[in-house]
């Protein structure tokens, strides 16, 4: 049984806030792997969310540690328990607000922004620079590259799948049946990739303190945290996940089975690739925005399908982009202010 030390108390409170973040993940980001399948009519929201929960949990447990390490030990070195707690809560407050408005905001940006705010607070209070700027630069670069890559890849994928559809028609095959099944496979792959990349947003900041309190190696600790985060994601998806799905699945562009398949496969490939390849090359999986990749993929197929920019509702996209721009500075500012105030009232003993 764990002794109720100050750090243990912070861990208990922190896990409660981590569950809150995981709930936000499920509520806001469940749309990322499911929006196109629902928007095209291939599956109901309820069934899509059940599939999402299963495969996101699988991705979190099998590969979630790849990005969890980046969040927990890459951006800011050795977050103290108070900093981890405040980062989780402040990121969650922002995500809850935008989810309530039905906007697909980046949980990754919210979490990294909140962690950066804590790092800046360390510098302000102690004059100690704990921020690993090289990792931060790589993360920011991935935020720029991933949506652009998703748009280009989804356009290319749409034209490839359009040719596949024509070939199937010439062979007398049932095109709708083929692409409906293909789309459901893409939903599963995308949900798996989501779990791999995003579970770290909820639990990554607690690697250091949890490993210390329970006396387990980092890898074991990350597995426990991934399972805990997956549970919270499932609860969030099944309670509030429909809000953002309705925005991205129906309001950006009109989706059919082919365009939906192209968007979802492109999204999955980008998210899984950024989670896995940088981990192999540099030992840090990149926590990209699965929201940015998903929305950008839908924009790409909207452009490809209409052969023009008119296939996208840019007013809706504009509202989404504004929420994206605000996310990092708002989360960083909130966590910076709260940490500076709270560190004087609740010092780590």
Beta strands, then each sheet from edge to edge (+ up, - down):
end
